[in-house]
Amino acid sequence: MTNPPLPFPSRKTDAHKGDVGRVLLVGGSRGMAGSISLSSMAALHTGSGLVSAAVPDRCLETVASFHPCLMTIPLADDAAGHFASAAVTEIAQQVDAYDAIGCGPGMGTSDAAIELVELLLQKSDIARVLDADALNALSKTNWGHRQSSKSGPLILTPHPGELQRLSGVRSSDREQQIKAAHRLAALHDVVVVVKGGPTVVVDAERKWTNTTGNPGMATGGSGDVLTGVVTSLLGQGMTPWDASRLGVWLHGAAGDRAAVKHGQAGMTARELLDEIPGVMAAYENRCI
């Protein structure tokens, strides 16, 4: 296994939970509670001191049941179990309390979801990760074609289909998609994680290609785990460029360990998630 591109965040001997990152994961809907739960648990296992999941009210008990260390925040929902418009006002009153926010897994693309993404775009003083349905919602705002803007610390983590919706470049054209990601990064001063085999991280001027991961990670929920990993690293004080590279490497390394134990066909995102602490421990003990 290759070494990580940079060290993991260190902790002071007298550190408490408030020192190592307060992060918020926003998403989920009826029938898609697992997505935001995977993201939230990944943030916990990557080292965040406090992790909260803001979910539609009717999903709260389901999400809370996945992990006893996870805090949950109920937001207004509609009859279908998606965020309602009132949820935007509710979350606006709380986001400033967090060091980093990840948004999108399982959220859907309702009008309220689009409003919520627009709200987070305005919070340029907070580190944010937009993934999954947050990116689909973003594409409905025509953000990718707006004039140049400074977005603050912001990471986008699209798979090829989501990047096509953002940029207009076909998902089958990997080379042109990476160029399109560079253009988006330069236009809006963001970092873009272009998922795939291998995953590529770009900003306005730089490009980094990951060396970990395997085809067994092509399974539902794998991207949701990455959202939580990267959000956690942001919340621990890493820059978007560093959090993206280290998060992608860690995610792939955990996937490689899961594939060894369970086989590529047999592994799921849950097995990938379970391997994150082992990868980090091996690095801390210089055993990789």
Residue, then its C-alpha position, 0 to 999 in steps of 0.5 A: m500500500t502506498n503511503p498517504p499524501l500527507p500526515f493525519p491531523s495530530r492531537k494535543t495530549d490535553a485535547h477534548k472533543g471540542d478541539v478535534g472538530r464539530v461537524l454537521l452532516v445534512g441529508g437523508s429522506r424517507g427510504m434513504a436514511g442509510s446514506i446520511s448515516l454512513s456519512s455521519m459514522a464515517a466522520l466519527h471514525t475519521g476522528s471528529g469530536l462531535v458529529s451531528a446529522a440533520v435529517p427530515d424529522r421522520c428519519l430521525e429515529t432510523v438515523a439515530s439507531f445506527h450509532p450511539c455516538l451520533m447526535t441527530i437534529p430533526l428538520a421539518d419535512d413534507a409528507a413524502g419524507h423530504f426536507a420542507s421549506a421550513a427546514v432551511t430556516e431551521i438549519a440556518q439558525q444552527v450552521d454557524a456552530y460547526d467547523a465543517i458541514g457535509c451536505g447531500p447524501g440521500m437528500g433528494t432535489s426538492d425545492a427545499a433541498i435547492e434552497l438549502v444548498e443555496l444557503l450553504l453556498q452563502k456560508s463562505d466562512i464555513a468549510r463545506v462538502l457538497d456531494a450527491d443530491a447537493l450536487n444535483a440540486l446545485s446543477k439546477t441552480n445553474w451554478g456551474h455556468r455563473q460568473s466567477s465567484k469566491s466560494g470560501p472553503l468548499i469541496l465538490t465530490p461528483h461522480p461522472g454523472e453529477l459532474q456532467r450535470l454540473s459542467g455539461v461534459r459527457s460522463s464517458d469522456r474522462e479527460q474532458q471531465i477533468k478539464a471541466a473540473h479544473r474550470l469549475a475550480a478556477l471559476h469558483d475557487v473550489v476543490v473538485v474531487v472527480k470520482g472514478g478509477p482512479t479518483v482525481v483531485v483538482d483545484a484551479e492549478r493543481k491535479w493529484t491522482n489517487t493510488t488507493g482503491n479498487p473496483g469493489m468500491a463500486t457499491g451503493g454508499s461508498g461515496d457517502v462514506l467519502t463525504g463523511v471522511v472529507t468533512s471530518l478532516l475539514g472539521q479538524g482544521m485541514t485545508p480543502w486541498d489537503a482534506s480532499r487528498l488525504g480523505v480520498w487516499l484513506h477512503g481507498a485504503a480502507g476499501d483495499r483492506a475491505a476487499v482483502k477480507h471480503g472480496q471485491a464482489g462481497m464487500t459493501a460500504r459498511e465493510l469499507l467504513d469499518e476499515i477506516p480506523g484500522v488504516m488510521a491506526a496502522y499509519e499512527n503506528r507506522c505499520i503501513 
